[in-house]
């Protein structure tokens, strides 16, 4: 999944490319718009979550900034 999870740099808004170039210069500085870039800096930054059930509620999980997930086991 990590190797295939790439998007063309042109799909990212120019303002965000400029902001990301400050945070991660090696990944965004002087790159071609056609270059495929990873959707996360490293493979541990990708999290697959399976959740939900019957009902009408939904959730938003922010994926911006330097956020990290916090997990803990649920013991039954």
mmCIF file of the N, C-alpha and C atoms, coordinates in Angstrom:
data_MODEL
# 
_entry.id   MODEL 
# 
loop_
_atom_site.group_PDB 
_atom_site.id 
_atom_site.type_symbol 
_atom_site.label_atom_id 
_atom_site.label_alt_id 
_atom_site.label_comp_id 
_atom_site.label_asym_id 
_atom_site.label_entity_id 
_atom_site.label_seq_id 
_atom_site.pdbx_PDB_ins_code 
_atom_site.Cartn_x 
_atom_site.Cartn_y 
_atom_site.Cartn_z 
_atom_site.occupancy 
_atom_site.B_iso_or_equiv 
_atom_site.pdbx_formal_charge 
_atom_site.auth_seq_id 
_atom_site.auth_comp_id 
_atom_site.auth_asym_id 
_atom_site.auth_atom_id 
_atom_site.pdbx_PDB_model_num 
ATOM 1   N N  . UNK A 1 1  ? 0.832   -1.184 0.000   1.00 0.00 ? 1  UNK A N  1 
ATOM 2   C CA . UNK A 1 1  ? 0.000   0.000  0.000   1.00 0.00 ? 1  UNK A CA 1 
ATOM 3   C C  . UNK A 1 1  ? 0.881   1.254  0.000   1.00 0.00 ? 1  UNK A C  1 
ATOM 4   N N  . UNK A 1 2  ? 1.961   1.241  0.788   1.00 0.00 ? 2  UNK A N  1 
ATOM 5   C CA . UNK A 1 2  ? 2.829   2.417  0.884   1.00 0.00 ? 2  UNK A CA 1 
ATOM 6   C C  . UNK A 1 2  ? 3.419   2.803  -0.479  1.00 0.00 ? 2  UNK A C  1 
ATOM 7   N N  . UNK A 1 3  ? 3.874   1.834  -1.246  1.00 0.00 ? 3  UNK A N  1 
ATOM 8   C CA . UNK A 1 3  ? 4.500   2.157  -2.525  1.00 0.00 ? 3  UNK A CA 1 
ATOM 9   C C  . UNK A 1 3  ? 3.497   2.643  -3.558  1.00 0.00 ? 3  UNK A C  1 
ATOM 10  N N  . UNK A 1 4  ? 2.250   2.246  -3.447  1.00 0.00 ? 4  UNK A N  1 
ATOM 11  C CA . UNK A 1 4  ? 1.234   2.645  -4.424  1.00 0.00 ? 4  UNK A CA 1 
ATOM 12  C C  . UNK A 1 4  ? 0.482   3.913  -4.030  1.00 0.00 ? 4  UNK A C  1 
ATOM 13  N N  . UNK A 1 5  ? 0.576   4.332  -2.800  1.00 0.00 ? 5  UNK A N  1 
ATOM 14  C CA . UNK A 1 5  ? -0.188  5.495  -2.309  1.00 0.00 ? 5  UNK A CA 1 
ATOM 15  C C  . UNK A 1 5  ? 0.528   6.787  -2.673  1.00 0.00 ? 5  UNK A C  1 
ATOM 16  N N  . UNK A 1 6  ? 0.431   7.169  -3.944  1.00 0.00 ? 6  UNK A N  1 
ATOM 17  C CA . UNK A 1 6  ? 1.110   8.361  -4.475  1.00 0.00 ? 6  UNK A CA 1 
ATOM 18  C C  . UNK A 1 6  ? 0.132   9.199  -5.286  1.00 0.00 ? 6  UNK A C  1 
ATOM 19  N N  . UNK A 1 7  ? 0.358   10.501 -5.298  1.00 0.00 ? 7  UNK A N  1 
ATOM 20  C CA . UNK A 1 7  ? -0.454  11.414 -6.106  1.00 0.00 ? 7  UNK A CA 1 
ATOM 21  C C  . UNK A 1 7  ? 0.484   12.385 -6.823  1.00 0.00 ? 7  UNK A C  1 
ATOM 22  N N  . UNK A 1 8  ? 0.073   12.901 -7.985  1.00 0.00 ? 8  UNK A N  1 
ATOM 23  C CA . UNK A 1 8  ? 0.898   13.903 -8.652  1.00 0.00 ? 8  UNK A CA 1 
ATOM 24  C C  . UNK A 1 8  ? 0.948   15.180 -7.809  1.00 0.00 ? 8  UNK A C  1 
ATOM 25  N N  . UNK A 1 9  ? 2.096   15.803 -7.740  1.00 0.00 ? 9  UNK A N  1 
ATOM 26  C CA . UNK A 1 9  ? 2.249   17.044 -6.983  1.00 0.00 ? 9  UNK A CA 1 
ATOM 27  C C  . UNK A 1 9  ? 1.269   18.105 -7.464  1.00 0.00 ? 9  UNK A C  1 
ATOM 28  N N  . UNK A 1 10 ? 0.909   18.074 -8.734  1.00 0.00 ? 10 UNK A N  1 
ATOM 29  C CA . UNK A 1 10 ? -0.029  19.056 -9.297  1.00 0.00 ? 10 UNK A CA 1 
ATOM 30  C C  . UNK A 1 10 ? -1.423  18.971 -8.664  1.00 0.00 ? 10 UNK A C  1 
ATOM 31  N N  . UNK A 1 11 ? -1.745  17.885 -7.979  1.00 0.00 ? 11 UNK A N  1 
ATOM 32  C CA . UNK A 1 11 ? -3.058  17.730 -7.334  1.00 0.00 ? 11 UNK A CA 1 
ATOM 33  C C  . UNK A 1 11 ? -3.136  18.469 -5.995  1.00 0.00 ? 11 UNK A C  1 
ATOM 34  N N  . UNK A 1 12 ? -1.992  18.973 -5.531  1.00 0.00 ? 12 UNK A N  1 
ATOM 35  C CA . UNK A 1 12 ? -1.947  19.695 -4.263  1.00 0.00 ? 12 UNK A CA 1 
ATOM 36  C C  . UNK A 1 12 ? -1.939  21.188 -4.555  1.00 0.00 ? 12 UNK A C  1 
ATOM 37  N N  . UNK A 1 13 ? -2.746  21.943 -3.826  1.00 0.00 ? 13 UNK A N  1 
ATOM 38  C CA . UNK A 1 13 ? -2.841  23.394 -4.027  1.00 0.00 ? 13 UNK A CA 1 
ATOM 39  C C  . UNK A 1 13 ? -1.472  24.044 -3.840  1.00 0.00 ? 13 UNK A C  1 
ATOM 40  N N  . UNK A 1 14 ? -1.142  25.032 -4.674  1.00 0.00 ? 14 UNK A N  1 
ATOM 41  C CA . UNK A 1 14 ? 0.169   25.691 -4.578  1.00 0.00 ? 14 UNK A CA 1 
ATOM 42  C C  . UNK A 1 14 ? 0.477   26.232 -3.171  1.00 0.00 ? 14 UNK A C  1 
ATOM 43  N N  . UNK A 1 15 ? -0.545  26.752 -2.480  1.00 0.00 ? 15 UNK A N  1 
ATOM 44  C CA . UNK A 1 15 ? -0.318  27.265 -1.116  1.00 0.00 ? 15 UNK A CA 1 
ATOM 45  C C  . UNK A 1 15 ? 0.143   26.149 -0.186  1.00 0.00 ? 15 UNK A C  1 
ATOM 46  N N  . UNK A 1 16 ? -0.439  24.968 -0.370  1.00 0.00 ? 16 UNK A N  1 
ATOM 47  C CA . UNK A 1 16 ? -0.055  23.833 0.472   1.00 0.00 ? 16 UNK A CA 1 
ATOM 48  C C  . UNK A 1 16 ? 1.334   23.318 0.105   1.00 0.00 ? 16 UNK A C  1 
ATOM 49  N N  . UNK A 1 17 ? 1.665   23.327 -1.179  1.00 0.00 ? 17 UNK A N  1 
ATOM 50  C CA . UNK A 1 17 ? 3.012   22.902 -1.586  1.00 0.00 ? 17 UNK A CA 1 
ATOM 51  C C  . UNK A 1 17 ? 4.040   23.816 -0.928  1.00 0.00 ? 17 UNK A C  1 
ATOM 52  N N  . UNK A 1 18 ? 3.794   25.126 -0.932  1.00 0.00 ? 18 UNK A N  1 
ATOM 53  C CA . UNK A 1 18 ? 4.715   26.085 -0.312  1.00 0.00 ? 18 UNK A CA 1 
ATOM 54  C C  . UNK A 1 18 ? 4.839   25.815 1.180   1.00 0.00 ? 18 UNK A C  1 
ATOM 55  N N  . UNK A 1 19 ? 3.724   25.541 1.832   1.00 0.00 ? 19 UNK A N  1 
ATOM 56  C CA . UNK A 1 19 ? 3.737   25.260 3.272   1.00 0.00 ? 19 UNK A CA 1 
ATOM 57  C C  . UNK A 1 19 ? 4.460   23.947 3.561   1.00 0.00 ? 19 UNK A C  1 
ATOM 58  N N  . UNK A 1 20 ? 4.187   22.916 2.772   1.00 0.00 ? 20 UNK A N  1 
ATOM 59  C CA . UNK A 1 20 ? 4.829   21.621 2.985   1.00 0.00 ? 20 UNK A CA 1 
ATOM 60  C C  . UNK A 1 20 ? 6.338   21.707 2.707   1.00 0.00 ? 20 UNK A C  1 
ATOM 61  N N  . UNK A 1 21 ? 6.748   22.568 1.766   1.00 0.00 ? 21 UNK A N  1 
ATOM 62  C CA . UNK A 1 21 ? 8.172   22.715 1.448   1.00 0.00 ? 21 UNK A CA 1 
ATOM 63  C C  . UNK A 1 21 ? 8.950   23.263 2.639   1.00 0.00 ? 21 UNK A C  1 
ATOM 64  N N  . UNK A 1 22 ? 8.290   24.031 3.495   1.00 0.00 ? 22 UNK A N  1 
ATOM 65  C CA . UNK A 1 22 ? 8.938   24.530 4.714   1.00 0.00 ? 22 UNK A CA 1 
ATOM 66  C C  . UNK A 1 22 ? 9.075   23.396 5.724   1.00 0.00 ? 22 UNK A C  1 
ATOM 67  N N  . UNK A 1 23 ? 8.037   22.569 5.831   1.00 0.00 ? 23 UNK A N  1 
ATOM 68  C CA . UNK A 1 23 ? 8.024   21.466 6.798   1.00 0.00 ? 23 UNK A CA 1 
ATOM 69  C C  . UNK A 1 23 ? 8.933   20.324 6.355   1.00 0.00 ? 23 UNK A C  1 
ATOM 70  N N  . UNK A 1 24 ? 8.905   20.010 5.069   1.00 0.00 ? 24 UNK A N  1 
ATOM 71  C CA . UNK A 1 24 ? 9.651   18.853 4.533   1.00 0.00 ? 24 UNK A CA 1 
ATOM 72  C C  . UNK A 1 24 ? 10.298  19.242 3.199   1.00 0.00 ? 24 UNK A C  1 
ATOM 73  N N  . UNK A 1 25 ? 11.368  20.047 3.246   1.00 0.00 ? 25 UNK A N  1 
ATOM 74  C CA . UNK A 1 25 ? 11.976  20.552 1.998   1.00 0.00 ? 25 UNK A CA 1 
ATOM 75  C C  . UNK A 1 25 ? 12.385  19.468 1.011   1.00 0.00 ? 25 UNK A C  1 
ATOM 76  N N  . UNK A 1 26 ? 12.942  18.364 1.483   1.00 0.00 ? 26 UNK A N  1 
ATOM 77  C CA . UNK A 1 26 ? 13.400  17.310 0.567   1.00 0.00 ? 26 UNK A CA 1 
ATOM 78  C C  . UNK A 1 26 ? 12.255  16.702 -0.236  1.00 0.00 ? 26 UNK A C  1 
ATOM 79  N N  . UNK A 1 27 ? 11.056  16.736 0.290   1.00 0.00 ? 27 UNK A N  1 
ATOM 80  C CA . UNK A 1 27 ? 9.923   16.135 -0.396  1.00 0.00 ? 27 UNK A CA 1 
ATOM 81  C C  . UNK A 1 27 ? 9.184   17.062 -1.338  1.00 0.00 ? 27 UNK A C  1 
ATOM 82  N N  . UNK A 1 28 ? 9.383   18.401 -1.184  1.00 0.00 ? 28 UNK A N  1 
ATOM 83  C CA . UNK A 1 28 ? 8.559   19.332 -1.952  1.00 0.00 ? 28 UNK A CA 1 
ATOM 84  C C  . UNK A 1 28 ? 9.315   20.423 -2.704  1.00 0.00 ? 28 UNK A C  1 
ATOM 85  N N  . UNK A 1 29 ? 10.547  20.693 -2.356  1.00 0.00 ? 29 UNK A N  1 
ATOM 86  C CA . UNK A 1 29 ? 11.299  21.768 -3.023  1.00 0.00 ? 29 UNK A CA 1 
ATOM 87  C C  . UNK A 1 29 ? 11.751  21.324 -4.410  1.00 0.00 ? 29 UNK A C  1 
ATOM 88  N N  . UNK A 1 30 ? 11.583  22.204 -5.381  1.00 0.00 ? 30 UNK A N  1 
ATOM 89  C CA . UNK A 1 30 ? 12.087  21.985 -6.743  1.00 0.00 ? 30 UNK A CA 1 
ATOM 90  C C  . UNK A 1 30 ? 11.613  20.663 -7.341  1.00 0.00 ? 30 UNK A C  1 
ATOM 91  N N  . UNK A 1 31 ? 10.354  20.340 -7.160  1.00 0.00 ? 31 UNK A N  1 
ATOM 92  C CA . UNK A 1 31 ? 9.781   19.104 -7.706  1.00 0.00 ? 31 UNK A CA 1 
ATOM 93  C C  . UNK A 1 31 ? 8.911   19.431 -8.915  1.00 0.00 ? 31 UNK A C  1 
ATOM 94  N N  . UNK A 1 32 ? 8.912   18.548 -9.883  1.00 0.00 ? 32 UNK A N  1 
ATOM 95  C CA . UNK A 1 32 ? 8.069   18.691 -11.067 1.00 0.00 ? 32 UNK A CA 1 
ATOM 96  C C  . UNK A 1 32 ? 6.607   18.482 -10.677 1.00 0.00 ? 32 UNK A C  1 
ATOM 97  N N  . UNK A 1 33 ? 5.675   19.229 -11.285 1.00 0.00 ? 33 UNK A N  1 
ATOM 98  C CA . UNK A 1 33 ? 4.247   19.023 -10.993 1.00 0.00 ? 33 UNK A CA 1 
ATOM 99  C C  . UNK A 1 33 ? 3.780   17.603 -11.321 1.00 0.00 ? 33 UNK A C  1 
ATOM 100 N N  . UNK A 1 34 ? 4.490   16.916 -12.224 1.00 0.00 ? 34 UNK A N  1 
ATOM 101 C CA . UNK A 1 34 ? 4.117   15.550 -12.595 1.00 0.00 ? 34 UNK A CA 1 
ATOM 102 C C  . UNK A 1 34 ? 4.679   14.501 -11.649 1.00 0.00 ? 34 UNK A C  1 
ATOM 103 N N  . UNK A 1 35 ? 5.555   14.917 -10.757 1.00 0.00 ? 35 UNK A N  1 
ATOM 104 C CA . UNK A 1 35 ? 6.179   13.952 -9.842  1.00 0.00 ? 35 UNK A CA 1 
ATOM 105 C C  . UNK A 1 35 ? 5.142   13.348 -8.908  1.00 0.00 ? 35 UNK A C  1 
ATOM 106 N N  . UNK A 1 36 ? 5.204   12.035 -8.747  1.00 0.00 ? 36 UNK A N  1 
ATOM 107 C CA . UNK A 1 36 ? 4.317   11.350 -7.820  1.00 0.00 ? 36 UNK A CA 1 
ATOM 108 C C  . UNK A 1 36 ? 4.921   11.419 -6.422  1.00 0.00 ? 36 UNK A C  1 
ATOM 109 N N  . UNK A 1 37 ? 4.142   11.935 -5.488  1.00 0.00 ? 37 UNK A N  1 
ATOM 110 C CA . UNK A 1 37 ? 4.626   12.061 -4.122  1.00 0.00 ? 37 UNK A CA 1 
ATOM 111 C C  . UNK A 1 37 ? 3.793   11.168 -3.209  1.00 0.00 ? 37 UNK A C  1 
ATOM 112 N N  . UNK A 1 38 ? 4.385   10.694 -2.130  1.00 0.00 ? 38 UNK A N  1 
ATOM 113 C CA . UNK A 1 38 ? 3.640   9.823  -1.208  1.00 0.00 ? 38 UNK A CA 1 
ATOM 114 C C  . UNK A 1 38 ? 2.568   10.597 -0.451  1.00 0.00 ? 38 UNK A C  1 
ATOM 115 N N  . UNK A 1 39 ? 1.514   9.914  -0.064  1.00 0.00 ? 39 UNK A N  1 
ATOM 116 C CA . UNK A 1 39 ? 0.428   10.574 0.670   1.00 0.00 ? 39 UNK A CA 1 
ATOM 117 C C  . UNK A 1 39 ? 0.792   10.817 2.132   1.00 0.00 ? 39 UNK A C  1 
ATOM 118 N N  . UNK A 1 40 ? 1.887   10.235 2.590   1.00 0.00 ? 40 UNK A N  1 
ATOM 119 C CA . UNK A 1 40 ? 2.397   10.451 3.943   1.00 0.00 ? 40 UNK A CA 1 
ATOM 120 C C  . UNK A 1 40 ? 3.917   10.398 3.877   1.00 0.00 ? 40 UNK A C  1 
ATOM 121 N N  . UNK A 1 41 ? 4.574   10.979 4.853   1.00 0.00 ? 41 UNK A N  1 
ATOM 122 C CA . UNK A 1 41 ? 6.030   11.034 4.819   1.00 0.00 ? 41 UNK A CA 1 
ATOM 123 C C  . UNK A 1 41 ? 6.675   9.657  4.936   1.00 0.00 ? 41 UNK A C  1 
ATOM 124 N N  . UNK A 1 42 ? 6.095   8.779  5.736   1.00 0.00 ? 42 UNK A N  1 
ATOM 125 C CA . UNK A 1 42 ? 6.679   7.456  5.954   1.00 0.00 ? 42 UNK A CA 1 
ATOM 126 C C  . UNK A 1 42 ? 5.547   6.453  6.147   1.00 0.00 ? 42 UNK A C  1 
ATOM 127 N N  . UNK A 1 43 ? 5.815   5.166  5.952   1.00 0.00 ? 43 UNK A N  1 
ATOM 128 C CA . UNK A 1 43 ? 4.744   4.164  6.024   1.00 0.00 ? 43 UNK A CA 1 
ATOM 129 C C  . UNK A 1 43 ? 4.065   4.085  7.386   1.00 0.00 ? 43 UNK A C  1 
ATOM 130 N N  . UNK A 1 44 ? 4.749   4.324  8.524   1.00 0.00 ? 44 UNK A N  1 
ATOM 131 C CA . UNK A 1 44 ? 4.010   4.264  9.801   1.00 0.00 ? 44 UNK A CA 1 
ATOM 132 C C  . UNK A 1 44 ? 2.974   5.381  9.952   1.00 0.00 ? 44 UNK A C  1 
ATOM 133 N N  . UNK A 1 45 ? 3.053   6.408  9.094   1.00 0.00 ? 45 UNK A N  1 
ATOM 134 C CA . UNK A 1 45 ? 2.090   7.508  9.165   1.00 0.00 ? 45 UNK A CA 1 
ATOM 135 C C  . UNK A 1 45 ? 0.751   7.166  8.519   1.00 0.00 ? 45 UNK A C  1 
ATOM 136 N N  . UNK A 1 46 ? 0.663   6.012  7.876   1.00 0.00 ? 46 UNK A N  1 
ATOM 137 C CA . UNK A 1 46 ? -0.599  5.579  7.279   1.00 0.00 ? 46 UNK A CA 1 
ATOM 138 C C  . UNK A 1 46 ? -1.298  4.656  8.267   1.00 0.00 ? 46 UNK A C  1 
ATOM 139 N N  . UNK A 1 47 ? -2.535  4.975  8.569   1.00 0.00 ? 47 UNK A N  1 
ATOM 140 C CA . UNK A 1 47 ? -3.294  4.161  9.509   1.00 0.00 ? 47 UNK A CA 1 
ATOM 141 C C  . UNK A 1 47 ? -4.598  3.727  8.838   1.00 0.00 ? 47 UNK A C  1 
ATOM 142 N N  . UNK A 1 48 ? -4.851  2.460  8.889   1.00 0.00 ? 48 UNK A N  1 
ATOM 143 C CA . UNK A 1 48 ? -6.099  1.924  8.366   1.00 0.00 ? 48 UNK A CA 1 
ATOM 144 C C  . UNK A 1 48 ? -7.028  1.720  9.552   1.00 0.00 ? 48 UNK A C  1 
ATOM 145 N N  . UNK A 1 49 ? -8.200  2.313  9.454   1.00 0.00 ? 49 UNK A N  1 
ATOM 146 C CA . UNK A 1 49 ? -9.157  2.241  10.550  1.00 0.00 ? 49 UNK A CA 1 
ATOM 147 C C  . UNK A 1 49 ? -10.440 1.601  10.032  1.00 0.00 ? 49 UNK A C  1 
ATOM 148 N N  . UNK A 1 50 ? -10.927 0.635  10.757  1.00 0.00 ? 50 UNK A N  1 
ATOM 149 C CA . UNK A 1 50 ? -12.214 0.028  10.446  1.00 0.00 ? 50 UNK A CA 1 
ATOM 150 C C  . UNK A 1 50 ? -13.133 0.370  11.609  1.00 0.00 ? 50 UNK A C  1 
ATOM 151 N N  . UNK A 1 51 ? -14.204 1.087  11.299  1.00 0.00 ? 51 UNK A N  1 
ATOM 152 C CA . UNK A 1 51 ? -15.118 1.521  12.353  1.00 0.00 ? 51 UNK A CA 1 
ATOM 153 C C  . UNK A 1 51 ? -16.510 1.662  11.769  1.00 0.00 ? 51 UNK A C  1 
ATOM 154 N N  . UNK A 1 52 ? -17.456 1.811  12.645  1.00 0.00 ? 52 UNK A N  1 
ATOM 155 C CA . UNK A 1 52 ? -18.811 2.077  12.180  1.00 0.00 ? 52 UNK A CA 1 
ATOM 156 C C  . UNK A 1 52 ? -19.778 1.016  12.617  1.00 0.00 ? 52 UNK A C  1 
ATOM 157 N N  . UNK A 1 53 ? -20.937 1.113  12.070  1.00 0.00 ? 53 UNK A N  1 
ATOM 158 C CA . UNK A 1 53 ? -22.003 0.203  12.420  1.00 0.00 ? 53 UNK A CA 1 
ATOM 159 C C  . UNK A 1 53 ? -23.317 0.802  11.970  1.00 0.00 ? 53 UNK A C  1 
ATOM 160 N N  . UNK A 1 54 ? -24.372 0.216  12.416  1.00 0.00 ? 54 UNK A N  1 
ATOM 161 C CA . UNK A 1 54 ? -25.697 0.715  12.040  1.00 0.00 ? 54 UNK A CA 1 
ATOM 162 C C  . UNK A 1 54 ? -25.918 2.094  12.653  1.00 0.00 ? 54 UNK A C  1 
ATOM 163 N N  . UNK A 1 55 ? -26.565 2.966  11.921  1.00 0.00 ? 55 UNK A N  1 
ATOM 164 C CA . UNK A 1 55 ? -26.873 4.293  12.440  1.00 0.00 ? 55 UNK A CA 1 
ATOM 165 C C  . UNK A 1 55 ? -26.525 5.386  11.455  1.00 0.00 ? 55 UNK A C  1 
ATOM 166 N N  . UNK A 1 56 ? -26.810 6.611  11.855  1.00 0.00 ? 56 UNK A N  1 
ATOM 167 C CA . UNK A 1 56 ? -26.642 7.739  10.948  1.00 0.00 ? 56 UNK A CA 1 
ATOM 168 C C  . UNK A 1 56 ? -25.482 8.661  11.325  1.00 0.00 ? 56 UNK A C  1 
ATOM 169 N N  . UNK A 1 57 ? -24.683 8.298  12.294  1.00 0.00 ? 57 UNK A N  1 
ATOM 170 C CA . UNK A 1 57 ? -23.617 9.176  12.757  1.00 0.00 ? 57 UNK A CA 1 
ATOM 171 C C  . UNK A 1 57 ? -22.350 8.997  11.919  1.00 0.00 ? 57 UNK A C  1 
ATOM 172 N N  . UNK A 1 58 ? -21.578 10.058 11.833  1.00 0.00 ? 58 UNK A N  1 
ATOM 173 C CA . UNK A 1 58 ? -20.318 9.998  11.106  1.00 0.00 ? 58 UNK A CA 1 
ATOM 174 C C  . UNK A 1 58 ? -19.254 10.734 11.918  1.00 0.00 ? 58 UNK A C  1 
ATOM 175 N N  . UNK A 1 59 ? -18.027 10.663 11.445  1.00 0.00 ? 59 UNK A N  1 
ATOM 176 C CA . UNK A 1 59 ? -16.923 11.270 12.163  1.00 0.00 ? 59 UNK A CA 1 
ATOM 177 C C  . UNK A 1 59 ? -15.950 11.891 11.169  1.00 0.00 ? 59 UNK A C  1 
ATOM 178 N N  . UNK A 1 60 ? -15.233 12.901 11.619  1.00 0.00 ? 60 UNK A N  1 
ATOM 179 C CA . UNK A 1 60 ? -14.190 13.511 10.819  1.00 0.00 ? 60 UNK A CA 1 
ATOM 180 C C  . UNK A 1 60 ? -12.892 13.348 11.590  1.00 0.00 ? 60 UNK A C  1 
ATOM 181 N N  . UNK A 1 61 ? -11.888 12.824 10.924  1.00 0.00 ? 61 UNK A N  1 
ATOM 182 C CA . UNK A 1 61 ? -10.579 12.672 11.541  1.00 0.00 ? 61 UNK A CA 1 
ATOM 183 C C  . UNK A 1 61 ? -9.634  13.612 10.802  1.00 0.00 ? 61 UNK A C  1 
ATOM 184 N N  . UNK A 1 62 ? -9.167  14.683 11.464  1.00 0.00 ? 62 UNK A N  1 
ATOM 185 C CA . UNK A 1 62 ? -8.296  15.631 10.766  1.00 0.00 ? 62 UNK A CA 1 
ATOM 186 C C  . UNK A 1 62 ? -6.994  14.969 10.332  1.00 0.00 ? 62 UNK A C  1 
ATOM 187 N N  . UNK A 1 63 ? -6.556  15.313 9.130   1.00 0.00 ? 63 UNK A N  1 
ATOM 188 C CA . UNK A 1 63 ? -5.328  14.716 8.600   1.00 0.00 ? 63 UNK A CA 1 
ATOM 189 C C  . UNK A 1 63 ? -4.322  15.795 8.228   1.00 0.00 ? 63 UNK A C  1 
ATOM 190 N N  . UNK A 1 64 ? -4.357  16.890 8.943   1.00 0.00 ? 64 UNK A N  1 
ATOM 191 C CA . UNK A 1 64 ? -3.451  17.981 8.621   1.00 0.00 ? 64 UNK A CA 1 
ATOM 192 C C  . UNK A 1 64 ? -2.537  18.273 9.806   1.00 0.00 ? 64 UNK A C  1 
ATOM 193 N N  . UNK A 1 65 ? -1.425  18.929 9.524   1.00 0.00 ? 65 UNK A N  1 
ATOM 194 C CA . UNK A 1 65 ? -0.498  19.280 10.593  1.00 0.00 ? 65 UNK A CA 1 
ATOM 195 C C  . UNK A 1 65 ? 0.303   18.073 11.060  1.00 0.00 ? 65 UNK A C  1 
ATOM 196 N N  . UNK A 1 66 ? 0.935   18.243 12.184  1.00 0.00 ? 66 UNK A N  1 
ATOM 197 C CA . UNK A 1 66 ? 1.775   17.183 12.744  1.00 0.00 ? 66 UNK A CA 1 
ATOM 198 C C  . UNK A 1 66 ? 0.965   16.382 13.767  1.00 0.00 ? 66 UNK A C  1 
ATOM 199 N N  . UNK A 1 67 ? -0.113  15.780 13.320  1.00 0.00 ? 67 UNK A N  1 
ATOM 200 C CA . UNK A 1 67 ? -0.968  15.023 14.227  1.00 0.00 ? 67 UNK A CA 1 
ATOM 201 C C  . UNK A 1 67 ? -0.515  13.579 14.319  1.00 0.00 ? 67 UNK A C  1 
ATOM 202 N N  . UNK A 1 68 ? -0.802  12.962 15.414  1.00 0.00 ? 68 UNK A N  1 
ATOM 203 C CA . UNK A 1 68 ? -0.491  11.552 15.631  1.00 0.00 ? 68 UNK A CA 1 
ATOM 204 C C  . UNK A 1 68 ? -1.710  10.903 16.269  1.00 0.00 ? 68 UNK A C  1 
ATOM 205 N N  . UNK A 1 69 ? -1.913  9.665  15.944  1.00 0.00 ? 69 UNK A N  1 
ATOM 206 C CA . UNK A 1 69 ? -3.026  8.955  16.567  1.00 0.00 ? 69 UNK A CA 1 
ATOM 207 C C  . UNK A 1 69 ? -2.638  8.530  17.977  1.00 0.00 ? 69 UNK A C  1 
ATOM 208 N N  . UNK A 1 70 ? -3.629  8.414  18.794  1.00 0.00 ? 70 UNK A N  1 
ATOM 209 C CA . UNK A 1 70 ? -3.428  7.887  20.147  1.00 0.00 ? 70 UNK A CA 1 
ATOM 210 C C  . UNK A 1 70 ? -4.333  6.681  20.264  1.00 0.00 ? 70 UNK A C  1 
ATOM 211 N N  . UNK A 1 71 ? -3.755  5.546  20.547  1.00 0.00 ? 71 UNK A N  1 
ATOM 212 C CA . UNK A 1 71 ? -4.551  4.335  20.649  1.00 0.00 ? 71 UNK A CA 1 
ATOM 213 C C  . UNK A 1 71 ? -4.339  3.695  22.000  1.00 0.00 ? 71 UNK A C  1 
ATOM 214 N N  . UNK A 1 72 ? -5.343  2.978  22.418  1.00 0.00 ? 72 UNK A N  1 
ATOM 215 C CA . UNK A 1 72 ? -5.213  2.192  23.642  1.00 0.00 ? 72 UNK A CA 1 
ATOM 216 C C  . UNK A 1 72 ? -6.158  1.008  23.526  1.00 0.00 ? 72 UNK A C  1 
ATOM 217 N N  . UNK A 1 73 ? -5.793  -0.105 24.109  1.00 0.00 ? 73 UNK A N  1 
ATOM 218 C CA . UNK A 1 73 ? -6.635  -1.296 24.007  1.00 0.00 ? 73 UNK A CA 1 
ATOM 219 C C  . UNK A 1 73 ? -7.928  -1.140 24.808  1.00 0.00 ? 73 UNK A C  1 
ATOM 220 N N  . UNK A 1 74 ? -8.961  -1.733 24.306  1.00 0.00 ? 74 UNK A N  1 
ATOM 221 C CA . UNK A 1 74 ? -10.239 -1.778 25.019  1.00 0.00 ? 74 UNK A CA 1 
ATOM 222 C C  . UNK A 1 74 ? -10.383 -3.206 25.504  1.00 0.00 ? 74 UNK A C  1 
ATOM 223 N N  . UNK A 1 75 ? -10.387 -3.385 26.788  1.00 0.00 ? 75 UNK A N  1 
ATOM 224 C CA . UNK A 1 75 ? -10.489 -4.712 27.364  1.00 0.00 ? 75 UNK A CA 1 
ATOM 225 C C  . UNK A 1 75 ? -11.939 -4.980 27.731  1.00 0.00 ? 75 UNK A C  1 
ATOM 226 N N  . UNK A 1 76 ? -12.466 -6.081 27.263  1.00 0.00 ? 76 UNK A N  1 
ATOM 227 C CA . UNK A 1 76 ? -13.873 -6.420 27.549  1.00 0.00 ? 76 UNK A CA 1 
ATOM 228 C C  . UNK A 1 76 ? -13.997 -7.267 28.793  1.00 0.00 ? 76 UNK A C  1 
# 
